[in-house]
Amino acid sequence: MKYLLVFAVVFVAIWLWRKGRRDEMRERAESRRNTPKVGAPKDMARCAYCGVHLPATEALSGPGGVYCSAAHRQAAAQ
Ligand SMILES: [Zn+2]
């Protein structure tokens, strides 16, 4: 009788584990379907000094526009 209880607990644990994995796999497949292969386009900025393109979030704004680095912002200011 004691072993039957242990068996039942193990069975339920395995069942829950498999169910969890199945949900996880379905979620992963859905997120893969919803996520585009290429990332969303980001706003690009062009360094006013060297002309390199970089994400606008990484650009440093200066007196003459945006710059790729503090060094170029400083060089453009001179
Ligand atoms: Zn630059």
N, CA, C, O and the ligand as a Tripos MOL2 file, in Angstrom:
@<TRIPOS>MOLECULE
protein
  313   311    79     0     0
PROTEIN
NO_CHARGES

@<TRIPOS>ATOM
      1 N           0.8380   -1.2100    0.0000 N.3       1 MET1
      2 CA          0.0000    0.0000    0.0000 C.3       1 MET1
      3 C           0.8640    1.2490    0.0000 C.2       1 MET1
      4 O           0.5580    2.2360   -0.6700 O.2       1 MET1
      5 N           1.9570    1.1900    0.7670 N.am      2 LYS2
      6 CA          2.8800    2.3190    0.8440 C.3       2 LYS2
      7 C           3.5140    2.5730   -0.5360 C.2       2 LYS2
      8 O           3.6940    3.7200   -0.9450 O.2       2 LYS2
      9 N           3.8440    1.4900   -1.2360 N.am      3 TYR3
     10 CA          4.4770    1.6330   -2.5370 C.3       3 TYR3
     11 C           3.5190    2.1930   -3.5780 C.2       3 TYR3
     12 O           3.9220    2.8980   -4.5030 O.2       3 TYR3
     13 N           2.2650    1.8710   -3.4090 N.am      4 LEU4
     14 CA          1.2580    2.3890   -4.3330 C.3       4 LEU4
     15 C           1.1950    3.9090   -4.2450 C.2       4 LEU4
     16 O           1.0640    4.5970   -5.2570 O.2       4 LEU4
     17 N           1.2890    4.4240   -3.0170 N.am      5 LEU5
     18 CA          1.2690    5.8730   -2.8060 C.3       5 LEU5
     19 C           2.4880    6.5180   -3.4620 C.2       5 LEU5
     20 O           2.3770    7.5460   -4.1300 O.2       5 LEU5
     21 N           3.6590    5.8960   -3.2600 N.am      6 VAL6
     22 CA          4.8920    6.4190   -3.8560 C.3       6 VAL6
     23 C           4.7680    6.4090   -5.3770 C.2       6 VAL6
     24 O           5.1420    7.3710   -6.0470 O.2       6 VAL6
     25 N           4.2470    5.3250   -5.9040 N.am      7 PHE7
     26 CA          4.0750    5.2060   -7.3550 C.3       7 PHE7
     27 C           3.1450    6.2990   -7.8780 C.2       7 PHE7
     28 O           3.3990    6.9030   -8.9200 O.2       7 PHE7
     29 N           2.0510    6.5450   -7.1250 N.am      8 ALA8
     30 CA          1.0920    7.5740   -7.5400 C.3       8 ALA8
     31 C           1.7420    8.9490   -7.5580 C.2       8 ALA8
     32 O           1.5250    9.7320   -8.4830 O.2       8 ALA8
     33 N           2.5450    9.2450   -6.5290 N.am      9 VAL9
     34 CA          3.2170   10.5470   -6.4460 C.3       9 VAL9
     35 C           4.1890   10.7110   -7.6170 C.2       9 VAL9
     36 O           4.2360   11.7630   -8.2550 O.2       9 VAL9
     37 N           4.9610    9.6580   -7.8900 N.am     10 VAL10
     38 CA          5.9230    9.7130   -8.9960 C.3      10 VAL10
     39 C           5.1890    9.8890  -10.3230 C.2      10 VAL10
     40 O           5.6210   10.6620  -11.1780 O.2      10 VAL10
     41 N           4.0930    9.1780  -10.4900 N.am     11 PHE11
     42 CA          3.3300    9.2700  -11.7300 C.3      11 PHE11
     43 C           2.8030   10.6860  -11.9510 C.2      11 PHE11
     44 O           2.8820   11.2330  -13.0500 O.2      11 PHE11
     45 N           2.2590   11.2680  -10.8690 N.am     12 VAL12
     46 CA          1.7310   12.6380  -10.9740 C.3      12 VAL12
     47 C           2.8580   13.6170  -11.2810 C.2      12 VAL12
     48 O           2.6860   14.5370  -12.0810 O.2      12 VAL12
     49 N           4.0130   13.4190  -10.6430 N.am     13 ALA13
     50 CA          5.1550   14.3040  -10.8710 C.3      13 ALA13
     51 C           5.5900   14.2400  -12.3340 C.2      13 ALA13
     52 O           5.8390   15.2700  -12.9610 O.2      13 ALA13
     53 N           5.6800   13.0210  -12.8730 N.am     14 ILE14
     54 CA          6.0830   12.8630  -14.2770 C.3      14 ILE14
     55 C           5.0410   13.4870  -15.2020 C.2      14 ILE14
     56 O           5.3840   14.1190  -16.2020 O.2      14 ILE14
     57 N           3.7790   13.3050  -14.8630 N.am     15 TRP15
     58 CA          2.7130   13.8440  -15.6970 C.3      15 TRP15
     59 C           2.7740   15.3690  -15.7210 C.2      15 TRP15
     60 O           2.6410   15.9910  -16.7750 O.2      15 TRP15
     61 N           2.9780   15.9650  -14.5360 N.am     16 LEU16
     62 CA          3.0660   17.4240  -14.4590 C.3      16 LEU16
     63 C           4.2800   17.9410  -15.2290 C.2      16 LEU16
     64 O           4.2190   18.9740  -15.8950 O.2      16 LEU16
     65 N           5.3940   17.1940  -15.1230 N.am     17 TRP17
     66 CA          6.6320   17.6040  -15.7880 C.3      17 TRP17
     67 C           6.4550   17.5900  -17.3110 C.2      17 TRP17
     68 O           6.8620   18.5130  -18.0170 O.2      17 TRP17
     69 N           5.8200   16.4860  -17.7940 N.am     18 ARG18
     70 CA          5.5980   16.3730  -19.2440 C.3      18 ARG18
     71 C           4.6430   17.4470  -19.7360 C.2      18 ARG18
     72 O           4.8440   18.0160  -20.8090 O.2      18 ARG18
     73 N           3.5990   17.7280  -18.9550 N.am     19 LYS19
     74 CA          2.6170   18.7470  -19.3040 C.3      19 LYS19
     75 C           3.2930   20.1130  -19.3830 C.2      19 LYS19
     76 O           3.0400   20.8960  -20.2990 O.2      19 LYS19
     77 N           4.1560   20.3810  -18.4090 N.am     20 GLY20
     78 CA          4.8850   21.6530  -18.3810 C.3      20 GLY20
     79 C           5.7680   21.8040  -19.6070 C.2      20 GLY20
     80 O           5.8320   22.8720  -20.2160 O.2      20 GLY20
     81 N           6.4500   20.7170  -19.9610 N.am     21 ARG21
     82 CA          7.3240   20.7590  -21.1320 C.3      21 ARG21
     83 C           6.5260   21.0060  -22.4080 C.2      21 ARG21
     84 O           6.9550   21.7450  -23.2950 O.2      21 ARG21
     85 N           5.3590   20.3730  -22.4820 N.am     22 ARG22
     86 CA          4.5300   20.5360  -23.6660 C.3      22 ARG22
     87 C           4.0860   21.9950  -23.8090 C.2      22 ARG22
     88 O           4.1410   22.5610  -24.9010 O.2      22 ARG22
     89 N           3.6460   22.6010  -22.6970 N.am     23 ASP23
     90 CA          3.2310   24.0070  -22.7240 C.3      23 ASP23
     91 C           4.3970   24.9010  -23.1250 C.2      23 ASP23
     92 O           4.2480   25.8450  -23.9010 O.2      23 ASP23
     93 N           5.5670   24.5720  -22.5690 N.am     24 GLU24
     94 CA          6.7550   25.3690  -22.8540 C.3      24 GLU24
     95 C           7.0970   25.3140  -24.3410 C.2      24 GLU24
     96 O           7.4230   26.3310  -24.9530 O.2      24 GLU24
     97 N           7.0180   24.0970  -24.9180 N.am     25 MET25
     98 CA          7.3330   23.9290  -26.3340 C.3      25 MET25
     99 C           6.3500   24.6830  -27.2100 C.2      25 MET25
    100 O           6.7310   25.2990  -28.2050 O.2      25 MET25
    101 N           5.0560   24.6260  -26.8210 N.am     26 ARG26
    102 CA          4.0430   25.3260  -27.6040 C.3      26 ARG26
    103 C           4.2960   26.8320  -27.5470 C.2      26 ARG26
    104 O           4.1910   27.5320  -28.5540 O.2      26 ARG26
    105 N           4.6310   27.3140  -26.3530 N.am     27 GLU27
    106 CA          4.9100   28.7390  -26.1890 C.3      27 GLU27
    107 C           6.0990   29.1580  -27.0470 C.2      27 GLU27
    108 O           6.0860   30.2040  -27.6960 O.2      27 GLU27
    109 N           7.1330   28.3060  -27.0300 N.am     28 ARG28
    110 CA          8.3310   28.6250  -27.7890 C.3      28 ARG28
    111 C           8.0200   28.6540  -29.2900 C.2      28 ARG28
    112 O           8.4960   29.5310  -30.0110 O.2      28 ARG28
    113 N           7.2250   27.6970  -29.7470 N.am     29 ALA29
    114 CA          6.8760   27.6490  -31.1680 C.3      29 ALA29
    115 C           6.0520   28.8760  -31.5550 C.2      29 ALA29
    116 O           6.2330   29.4370  -32.6360 O.2      29 ALA29
    117 N           5.1510   29.2880  -30.6700 N.am     30 GLU30
    118 CA          4.3350   30.4570  -30.9760 C.3      30 GLU30
    119 C           5.1730   31.7220  -31.0140 C.2      30 GLU30
    120 O           4.9940   32.5670  -31.8910 O.2      30 GLU30
    121 N           6.0870   31.8500  -30.0650 N.am     31 SER31
    122 CA          6.8960   33.0670  -30.0320 C.3      31 SER31
    123 C           7.8110   33.1170  -31.2480 C.2      31 SER31
    124 O           8.1320   34.1930  -31.7520 O.2      31 SER31
    125 N           8.2360   31.9210  -31.7220 N.am     32 ARG32
    126 CA          9.0840   31.8790  -32.9110 C.3      32 ARG32
    127 C           8.2920   32.3360  -34.1300 C.2      32 ARG32
    128 O           8.8170   33.0190  -35.0090 O.2      32 ARG32
    129 N           7.0060   31.9430  -34.1670 N.am     33 ARG33
    130 CA          6.1640   32.3210  -35.2890 C.3      33 ARG33
    131 C           5.9010   33.8270  -35.2820 C.2      33 ARG33
    132 O           5.8640   34.4630  -36.3350 O.2      33 ARG33
    133 N           5.7160   34.3920  -34.0790 N.am     34 ASN34
    134 CA          5.3610   35.8050  -33.9810 C.3      34 ASN34
    135 C           6.5570   36.7350  -34.1440 C.2      34 ASN34
    136 O           6.4000   37.8930  -34.5320 O.2      34 ASN34
    137 N           7.7510   36.2280  -33.8470 N.am     35 THR35
    138 CA          8.9210   37.0850  -33.9320 C.3      35 THR35
    139 C           9.4330   37.1020  -35.3620 C.2      35 THR35
    140 O           9.7330   36.0470  -35.9210 O.2      35 THR35
    141 N           9.5360   38.2640  -35.9530 N.am     36 PRO36
    142 CA         10.0890   38.3150  -37.3030 C.3      36 PRO36
    143 C          11.5530   37.9290  -37.2990 C.2      36 PRO36
    144 O          12.2480   38.1160  -36.3000 O.2      36 PRO36
    145 N          12.0330   37.3800  -38.4340 N.am     37 LYS37
    146 CA         13.4110   36.9150  -38.5170 C.3      37 LYS37
    147 C          14.3880   38.0610  -38.3280 C.2      37 LYS37
    148 O          15.4110   37.9210  -37.6580 O.2      37 LYS37
    149 N          14.0540   39.2110  -38.9330 N.am     38 VAL38
    150 CA         14.9100   40.3860  -38.8230 C.3      38 VAL38
    151 C          14.3100   41.2810  -37.7500 C.2      38 VAL38
    152 O          13.0900   41.4180  -37.6580 O.2      38 VAL38
    153 N          15.1440   41.8710  -36.9630 N.am     39 GLY39
    154 CA         14.6730   42.7620  -35.9110 C.3      39 GLY39
    155 C          13.9730   43.9730  -36.4910 C.2      39 GLY39
    156 O          14.1700   44.3260  -37.6530 O.2      39 GLY39
    157 N          13.1590   44.5990  -35.6720 N.am     40 ALA40
    158 CA         12.4400   45.7900  -36.1210 C.3      40 ALA40
    159 C          13.4500   46.8560  -36.5180 C.2      40 ALA40
    160 O          14.4930   46.9990  -35.8790 O.2      40 ALA40
    161 N          13.1410   47.6030  -37.5720 N.am     41 PRO41
    162 CA         14.0940   48.6300  -38.0060 C.3      41 PRO41
    163 C          14.2940   49.6790  -36.9190 C.2      41 PRO41
    164 O          13.3490   50.1060  -36.2560 O.2      41 PRO41
    165 N          15.5190   50.0710  -36.7610 N.am     42 LYS42
    166 CA         15.8480   51.0800  -35.7530 C.3      42 LYS42
    167 C          16.1470   52.3820  -36.4620 C.2      42 LYS42
    168 O          16.5760   52.3920  -37.6160 O.2      42 LYS42
    169 N          15.9210   53.4650  -35.7730 N.am     43 ASP43
    170 CA         16.2810   54.7730  -36.3070 C.3      43 ASP43
    171 C          17.7970   54.8680  -36.3640 C.2      43 ASP43
    172 O          18.4880   54.6240  -35.3750 O.2      43 ASP43
    173 N          18.2990   55.2240  -37.5350 N.am     44 MET44
    174 CA         19.7340   55.3330  -37.6930 C.3      44 MET44
    175 C          20.1270   56.8030  -37.7180 C.2      44 MET44
    176 O          19.3700   57.6660  -38.1630 O.2      44 MET44
    177 N          21.3140   57.0560  -37.2340 N.am     45 ALA45
    178 CA         21.8630   58.4020  -37.2570 C.3      45 ALA45
    179 C          23.2020   58.3490  -37.9840 C.2      45 ALA45
    180 O          23.8430   57.3000  -38.0470 O.2      45 ALA45
    181 N          23.6180   59.4910  -38.5310 N.am     46 ARG46
    182 CA         24.8740   59.5330  -39.2670 C.3      46 ARG46
    183 C          25.8120   60.4840  -38.5370 C.2      46 ARG46
    184 O          25.4550   61.6200  -38.2250 O.2      46 ARG46
    185 N          26.9880   60.0080  -38.2800 N.am     47 CYS47
    186 CA         27.9730   60.8420  -37.5920 C.3      47 CYS47
    187 C          28.3110   62.0230  -38.4930 C.2      47 CYS47
    188 O          28.6400   61.8380  -39.6650 O.2      47 CYS47
    189 N          28.2330   63.2430  -37.9470 N.am     48 ALA48
    190 CA         28.4920   64.4480  -38.7310 C.3      48 ALA48
    191 C          29.9800   64.6120  -39.0260 C.2      48 ALA48
    192 O          30.3590   65.4290  -39.8660 O.2      48 ALA48
    193 N          30.8130   63.8530  -38.3520 N.am     49 TYR49
    194 CA         32.2630   63.9940  -38.5370 C.3      49 TYR49
    195 C          32.8040   62.9690  -39.5280 C.2      49 TYR49
    196 O          33.4550   63.3390  -40.5050 O.2      49 TYR49
    197 N          32.5410   61.6790  -39.2880 N.am     50 CYS50
    198 CA         33.1220   60.6430  -40.1480 C.3      50 CYS50
    199 C          32.0800   60.0010  -41.0650 C.2      50 CYS50
    200 O          32.4420   59.2590  -41.9790 O.2      50 CYS50
    201 N          30.8190   60.2690  -40.8410 N.am     51 GLY51
    202 CA         29.7860   59.7760  -41.7360 C.3      51 GLY51
    203 C          29.3250   58.3610  -41.4710 C.2      51 GLY51
    204 O          28.5270   57.8210  -42.2380 O.2      51 GLY51
    205 N          29.8050   57.7450  -40.4040 N.am     52 VAL52
    206 CA         29.4090   56.3780  -40.1070 C.3      52 VAL52
    207 C          27.9600   56.3640  -39.6090 C.2      52 VAL52
    208 O          27.5210   57.2780  -38.9110 O.2      52 VAL52
    209 N          27.2460   55.3300  -39.9740 N.am     53 HIS53
    210 CA         25.8590   55.1910  -39.5210 C.3      53 HIS53
    211 C          25.8160   54.3550  -38.2580 C.2      53 HIS53
    212 O          26.5190   53.3510  -38.1400 O.2      53 HIS53
    213 N          24.9900   54.7740  -37.3180 N.am     54 LEU54
    214 CA         24.8640   54.0490  -36.0580 C.3      54 LEU54
    215 C          23.4440   54.2280  -35.5320 C.2      54 LEU54
    216 O          22.7540   55.1720  -35.9170 O.2      54 LEU54
    217 N          23.0040   53.3290  -34.6560 N.am     55 PRO55
    218 CA         21.6600   53.4870  -34.0950 C.3      55 PRO55
    219 C          21.5120   54.8300  -33.4000 C.2      55 PRO55
    220 O          22.4160   55.2790  -32.6950 O.2      55 PRO55
    221 N          20.3740   55.4620  -33.6010 N.am     56 ALA56
    222 CA         20.1530   56.7970  -33.0340 C.3      56 ALA56
    223 C          20.2720   56.7880  -31.5180 C.2      56 ALA56
    224 O          20.6210   57.7970  -30.9060 O.2      56 ALA56
    225 N          19.9740   55.6220  -30.9120 N.am     57 THR57
    226 CA         20.0490   55.5480  -29.4530 C.3      57 THR57
    227 C          21.4910   55.6100  -28.9610 C.2      57 THR57
    228 O          21.7420   55.9640  -27.8090 O.2      57 THR57
    229 N          22.4530   55.2600  -29.8470 N.am     58 GLU58
    230 CA         23.8580   55.2690  -29.4400 C.3      58 GLU58
    231 C          24.5730   56.5370  -29.8750 C.2      58 GLU58
    232 O          25.7300   56.7540  -29.5160 O.2      58 GLU58
    233 N          23.8920   57.3750  -30.6460 N.am     59 ALA59
    234 CA         24.5380   58.5720  -31.1560 C.3      59 ALA59
    235 C          24.6150   59.6360  -30.0700 C.2      59 ALA59
    236 O          23.7460   59.7380  -29.2040 O.2      59 ALA59
    237 N          25.6830   60.4230  -30.1430 N.am     60 LEU60
    238 CA         25.8590   61.5380  -29.2130 C.3      60 LEU60
    239 C          25.5350   62.8120  -29.9730 C.2      60 LEU60
    240 O          26.0700   63.0560  -31.0550 O.2      60 LEU60
    241 N          24.6620   63.6170  -29.4030 N.am     61 SER61
    242 CA         24.3170   64.8540  -30.0830 C.3      61 SER61
    243 C          25.3190   65.9390  -29.7230 C.2      61 SER61
    244 O          25.7580   66.0530  -28.5780 O.2      61 SER61
    245 N          25.6650   66.7240  -30.7200 N.am     62 GLY62
    246 CA         26.6280   67.8060  -30.5200 C.3      62 GLY62
    247 C          26.1540   69.0590  -31.2150 C.2      62 GLY62
    248 O          25.0240   69.1120  -31.7010 O.2      62 GLY62
    249 N          26.9980   70.0630  -31.2690 N.am     63 PRO63
    250 CA         26.6000   71.3530  -31.8670 C.3      63 PRO63
    251 C          26.2700   71.2450  -33.3580 C.2      63 PRO63
    252 O          25.3710   71.9380  -33.8350 O.2      63 PRO63
    253 N          26.9820   70.3860  -34.1060 N.am     64 GLY64
    254 CA         26.7700   70.3190  -35.5420 C.3      64 GLY64
    255 C          25.9710   69.1170  -35.9900 C.2      64 GLY64
    256 O          25.9480   68.8190  -37.1840 O.2      64 GLY64
    257 N          25.3170   68.4160  -35.0880 N.am     65 GLY65
    258 CA         24.5550   67.2200  -35.4370 C.3      65 GLY65
    259 C          24.8310   66.1220  -34.4320 C.2      65 GLY65
    260 O          25.0970   66.3870  -33.2600 O.2      65 GLY65
    261 N          24.7650   64.8860  -34.9020 N.am     66 VAL66
    262 CA         25.0380   63.7700  -34.0080 C.3      66 VAL66
    263 C          26.3670   63.1370  -34.3800 C.2      66 VAL66
    264 O          26.8040   63.2180  -35.5290 O.2      66 VAL66
    265 N          27.0060   62.5080  -33.4070 N.am     67 TYR67
    266 CA         28.3350   61.9440  -33.6020 C.3      67 TYR67
    267 C          28.3720   60.5180  -33.0910 C.2      67 TYR67
    268 O          27.5830   60.1280  -32.2310 O.2      67 TYR67
    269 N          29.3110   59.7390  -33.6420 N.am     68 CYS68
    270 CA         29.4200   58.3270  -33.2540 C.3      68 CYS68
    271 C          30.1360   58.1820  -31.9270 C.2      68 CYS68
    272 O          29.9280   57.1970  -31.2200 O.2      68 CYS68
    273 N          30.9780   59.1440  -31.5730 N.am     69 SER69
    274 CA         31.7480   59.0230  -30.3330 C.3      69 SER69
    275 C          32.0400   60.4150  -29.7870 C.2      69 SER69
    276 O          31.9040   61.4210  -30.4840 O.2      69 SER69
    277 N          32.4370   60.4410  -28.5430 N.am     70 ALA70
    278 CA         32.7880   61.7180  -27.9110 C.3      70 ALA70
    279 C          33.9990   62.3380  -28.5920 C.2      70 ALA70
    280 O          34.1130   63.5600  -28.6860 O.2      70 ALA70
    281 N          34.9150   61.4730  -29.0730 N.am     71 ALA71
    282 CA         36.1260   61.9640  -29.7360 C.3      71 ALA71
    283 C          35.7580   62.7370  -31.0050 C.2      71 ALA71
    284 O          36.3300   63.7890  -31.2900 O.2      71 ALA71
    285 N          34.7880   62.1980  -31.7670 N.am     72 HIS72
    286 CA         34.4090   62.8930  -33.0020 C.3      72 HIS72
    287 C          33.6070   64.1470  -32.7060 C.2      72 HIS72
    288 O          33.6720   65.1240  -33.4510 O.2      72 HIS72
    289 N          32.8510   64.1180  -31.6190 N.am     73 ARG73
    290 CA         32.1280   65.3320  -31.2470 C.3      73 ARG73
    291 C          33.1170   66.4330  -30.8840 C.2      73 ARG73
    292 O          32.9370   67.6020  -31.2230 O.2      73 ARG73
    293 N          34.1660   66.0160  -30.1820 N.am     74 GLN74
    294 CA         35.1780   66.9720  -29.7750 C.3      74 GLN74
    295 C          35.9670   67.4700  -30.9870 C.2      74 GLN74
    296 O          36.2710   68.6580  -31.0950 O.2      74 GLN74
    297 N          36.2970   66.5450  -31.9020 N.am     75 ALA75
    298 CA         37.0740   66.9130  -33.0870 C.3      75 ALA75
    299 C          36.2860   67.8620  -33.9720 C.2      75 ALA75
    300 O          36.8610   68.7650  -34.5800 O.2      75 ALA75
    301 N          34.9730   67.6660  -34.0520 N.am     76 ALA76
    302 CA         34.1490   68.5260  -34.8870 C.3      76 ALA76
    303 C          34.0020   69.9130  -34.2620 C.2      76 ALA76
    304 O          33.8070   70.8960  -34.9770 O.2      76 ALA76
    305 N          34.0940   69.9960  -32.9630 N.am     77 ALA77
    306 CA         33.9170   71.2610  -32.2820 C.3      77 ALA77
    307 C          35.1470   72.1460  -32.4440 C.2      77 ALA77
    308 O          35.0600   73.3660  -32.3040 O.2      77 ALA77
    309 N          36.3050   71.5260  -32.7410 N.am     78 GLN78
    310 CA         37.5390   72.3320  -32.8420 C.3      78 GLN78
    311 C          37.6740   73.0120  -34.1990 C.2      78 GLN78
    312 O          38.6510   73.7210  -34.4400 O.2      78 GLN78
    313 ZN         32.3350   59.5250  -36.2290 Zn       79 ZN79
@<TRIPOS>BOND
     1     1     2 1
     2     2     3 1
     3     3     4 2
     4     3     5 am
     5     5     6 1
     6     6     7 1
     7     7     8 2
     8     7     9 am
     9     9    10 1
    10    10    11 1
    11    11    12 2
    12    11    13 am
    13    13    14 1
    14    14    15 1
    15    15    16 2
    16    15    17 am
    17    17    18 1
    18    18    19 1
    19    19    20 2
    20    19    21 am
    21    21    22 1
    22    22    23 1
    23    23    24 2
    24    23    25 am
    25    25    26 1
    26    26    27 1
    27    27    28 2
    28    27    29 am
    29    29    30 1
    30    30    31 1
    31    31    32 2
    32    31    33 am
    33    33    34 1
    34    34    35 1
    35    35    36 2
    36    35    37 am
    37    37    38 1
    38    38    39 1
    39    39    40 2
    40    39    41 am
    41    41    42 1
    42    42    43 1
    43    43    44 2
    44    43    45 am
    45    45    46 1
    46    46    47 1
    47    47    48 2
    48    47    49 am
    49    49    50 1
    50    50    51 1
    51    51    52 2
    52    51    53 am
    53    53    54 1
    54    54    55 1
    55    55    56 2
    56    55    57 am
    57    57    58 1
    58    58    59 1
    59    59    60 2
    60    59    61 am
    61    61    62 1
    62    62    63 1
    63    63    64 2
    64    63    65 am
    65    65    66 1
    66    66    67 1
    67    67    68 2
    68    67    69 am
    69    69    70 1
    70    70    71 1
    71    71    72 2
    72    71    73 am
    73    73    74 1
    74    74    75 1
    75    75    76 2
    76    75    77 am
    77    77    78 1
    78    78    79 1
    79    79    80 2
    80    79    81 am
    81    81    82 1
    82    82    83 1
    83    83    84 2
    84    83    85 am
    85    85    86 1
    86    86    87 1
    87    87    88 2
    88    87    89 am
    89    89    90 1
    90    90    91 1
    91    91    92 2
    92    91    93 am
    93    93    94 1
    94    94    95 1
    95    95    96 2
    96    95    97 am
    97    97    98 1
    98    98    99 1
    99    99   100 2
   100    99   101 am
   101   101   102 1
   102   102   103 1
   103   103   104 2
   104   103   105 am
   105   105   106 1
   106   106   107 1
   107   107   108 2
   108   107   109 am
   109   109   110 1
   110   110   111 1
   111   111   112 2
   112   111   113 am
   113   113   114 1
   114   114   115 1
   115   115   116 2
   116   115   117 am
   117   117   118 1
   118   118   119 1
   119   119   120 2
   120   119   121 am
   121   121   122 1
   122   122   123 1
   123   123   124 2
   124   123   125 am
   125   125   126 1
   126   126   127 1
   127   127   128 2
   128   127   129 am
   129   129   130 1
   130   130   131 1
   131   131   132 2
   132   131   133 am
   133   133   134 1
   134   134   135 1
   135   135   136 2
   136   135   137 am
   137   137   138 1
   138   138   139 1
   139   139   140 2
   140   139   141 am
   141   141   142 1
   142   142   143 1
   143   143   144 2
   144   143   145 am
   145   145   146 1
   146   146   147 1
   147   147   148 2
   148   147   149 am
   149   149   150 1
   150   150   151 1
   151   151   152 2
   152   151   153 am
   153   153   154 1
   154   154   155 1
   155   155   156 2
   156   155   157 am
   157   157   158 1
   158   158   159 1
   159   159   160 2
   160   159   161 am
   161   161   162 1
   162   162   163 1
   163   163   164 2
   164   163   165 am
   165   165   166 1
   166   166   167 1
   167   167   168 2
   168   167   169 am
   169   169   170 1
   170   170   171 1
   171   171   172 2
   172   171   173 am
   173   173   174 1
   174   174   175 1
   175   175   176 2
   176   175   177 am
   177   177   178 1
   178   178   179 1
   179   179   180 2
   180   179   181 am
   181   181   182 1
   182   182   183 1
   183   183   184 2
   184   183   185 am
   185   185   186 1
   186   186   187 1
   187   187   188 2
   188   187   189 am
   189   189   190 1
   190   190   191 1
   191   191   192 2
   192   191   193 am
   193   193   194 1
   194   194   195 1
   195   195   196 2
   196   195   197 am
   197   197   198 1
   198   198   199 1
   199   199   200 2
   200   199   201 am
   201   201   202 1
   202   202   203 1
   203   203   204 2
   204   203   205 am
   205   205   206 1
   206   206   207 1
   207   207   208 2
   208   207   209 am
   209   209   210 1
   210   210   211 1
   211   211   212 2
   212   211   213 am
   213   213   214 1
   214   214   215 1
   215   215   216 2
   216   215   217 am
   217   217   218 1
   218   218   219 1
   219   219   220 2
   220   219   221 am
   221   221   222 1
   222   222   223 1
   223   223   224 2
   224   223   225 am
   225   225   226 1
   226   226   227 1
   227   227   228 2
   228   227   229 am
   229   229   230 1
   230   230   231 1
   231   231   232 2
   232   231   233 am
   233   233   234 1
   234   234   235 1
   235   235   236 2
   236   235   237 am
   237   237   238 1
   238   238   239 1
   239   239   240 2
   240   239   241 am
   241   241   242 1
   242   242   243 1
   243   243   244 2
   244   243   245 am
   245   245   246 1
   246   246   247 1
   247   247   248 2
   248   247   249 am
   249   249   250 1
   250   250   251 1
   251   251   252 2
   252   251   253 am
   253   253   254 1
   254   254   255 1
   255   255   256 2
   256   255   257 am
   257   257   258 1
   258   258   259 1
   259   259   260 2
   260   259   261 am
   261   261   262 1
   262   262   263 1
   263   263   264 2
   264   263   265 am
   265   265   266 1
   266   266   267 1
   267   267   268 2
   268   267   269 am
   269   269   270 1
   270   270   271 1
   271   271   272 2
   272   271   273 am
   273   273   274 1
   274   274   275 1
   275   275   276 2
   276   275   277 am
   277   277   278 1
   278   278   279 1
   279   279   280 2
   280   279   281 am
   281   281   282 1
   282   282   283 1
   283   283   284 2
   284   283   285 am
   285   285   286 1
   286   286   287 1
   287   287   288 2
   288   287   289 am
   289   289   290 1
   290   290   291 1
   291   291   292 2
   292   291   293 am
   293   293   294 1
   294   294   295 1
   295   295   296 2
   296   295   297 am
   297   297   298 1
   298   298   299 1
   299   299   300 2
   300   299   301 am
   301   301   302 1
   302   302   303 1
   303   303   304 2
   304   303   305 am
   305   305   306 1
   306   306   307 1
   307   307   308 2
   308   307   309 am
   309   309   310 1
   310   310   311 1
   311   311   312 2
@<TRIPOS>SUBSTRUCTURE
     1 MET1         2 RESIDUE 1 A MET
     2 LYS2         6 RESIDUE 1 A LYS
     3 TYR3        10 RESIDUE 1 A TYR
     4 LEU4        14 RESIDUE 1 A LEU
     5 LEU5        18 RESIDUE 1 A LEU
     6 VAL6        22 RESIDUE 1 A VAL
     7 PHE7        26 RESIDUE 1 A PHE
     8 ALA8        30 RESIDUE 1 A ALA
     9 VAL9        34 RESIDUE 1 A VAL
    10 VAL10       38 RESIDUE 1 A VAL
    11 PHE11       42 RESIDUE 1 A PHE
    12 VAL12       46 RESIDUE 1 A VAL
    13 ALA13       50 RESIDUE 1 A ALA
    14 ILE14       54 RESIDUE 1 A ILE
    15 TRP15       58 RESIDUE 1 A TRP
    16 LEU16       62 RESIDUE 1 A LEU
    17 TRP17       66 RESIDUE 1 A TRP
    18 ARG18       70 RESIDUE 1 A ARG
    19 LYS19       74 RESIDUE 1 A LYS
    20 GLY20       78 RESIDUE 1 A GLY
    21 ARG21       82 RESIDUE 1 A ARG
    22 ARG22       86 RESIDUE 1 A ARG
    23 ASP23       90 RESIDUE 1 A ASP
    24 GLU24       94 RESIDUE 1 A GLU
    25 MET25       98 RESIDUE 1 A MET
    26 ARG26      102 RESIDUE 1 A ARG
    27 GLU27      106 RESIDUE 1 A GLU
    28 ARG28      110 RESIDUE 1 A ARG
    29 ALA29      114 RESIDUE 1 A ALA
    30 GLU30      118 RESIDUE 1 A GLU
    31 SER31      122 RESIDUE 1 A SER
    32 ARG32      126 RESIDUE 1 A ARG
    33 ARG33      130 RESIDUE 1 A ARG
    34 ASN34      134 RESIDUE 1 A ASN
    35 THR35      138 RESIDUE 1 A THR
    36 PRO36      142 RESIDUE 1 A PRO
    37 LYS37      146 RESIDUE 1 A LYS
    38 VAL38      150 RESIDUE 1 A VAL
    39 GLY39      154 RESIDUE 1 A GLY
    40 ALA40      158 RESIDUE 1 A ALA
    41 PRO41      162 RESIDUE 1 A PRO
    42 LYS42      166 RESIDUE 1 A LYS
    43 ASP43      170 RESIDUE 1 A ASP
    44 MET44      174 RESIDUE 1 A MET
    45 ALA45      178 RESIDUE 1 A ALA
    46 ARG46      182 RESIDUE 1 A ARG
    47 CYS47      186 RESIDUE 1 A CYS
    48 ALA48      190 RESIDUE 1 A ALA
    49 TYR49      194 RESIDUE 1 A TYR
    50 CYS50      198 RESIDUE 1 A CYS
    51 GLY51      202 RESIDUE 1 A GLY
    52 VAL52      206 RESIDUE 1 A VAL
    53 HIS53      210 RESIDUE 1 A HIS
    54 LEU54      214 RESIDUE 1 A LEU
    55 PRO55      218 RESIDUE 1 A PRO
    56 ALA56      222 RESIDUE 1 A ALA
    57 THR57      226 RESIDUE 1 A THR
    58 GLU58      230 RESIDUE 1 A GLU
    59 ALA59      234 RESIDUE 1 A ALA
    60 LEU60      238 RESIDUE 1 A LEU
    61 SER61      242 RESIDUE 1 A SER
    62 GLY62      246 RESIDUE 1 A GLY
    63 PRO63      250 RESIDUE 1 A PRO
    64 GLY64      254 RESIDUE 1 A GLY
    65 GLY65      258 RESIDUE 1 A GLY
    66 VAL66      262 RESIDUE 1 A VAL
    67 TYR67      266 RESIDUE 1 A TYR
    68 CYS68      270 RESIDUE 1 A CYS
    69 SER69      274 RESIDUE 1 A SER
    70 ALA70      278 RESIDUE 1 A ALA
    71 ALA71      282 RESIDUE 1 A ALA
    72 HIS72      286 RESIDUE 1 A HIS
    73 ARG73      290 RESIDUE 1 A ARG
    74 GLN74      294 RESIDUE 1 A GLN
    75 ALA75      298 RESIDUE 1 A ALA
    76 ALA76      302 RESIDUE 1 A ALA
    77 ALA77      306 RESIDUE 1 A ALA
    78 GLN78      310 RESIDUE 1 A GLN
    79 ZN79       313 GROUP 0 **** ****
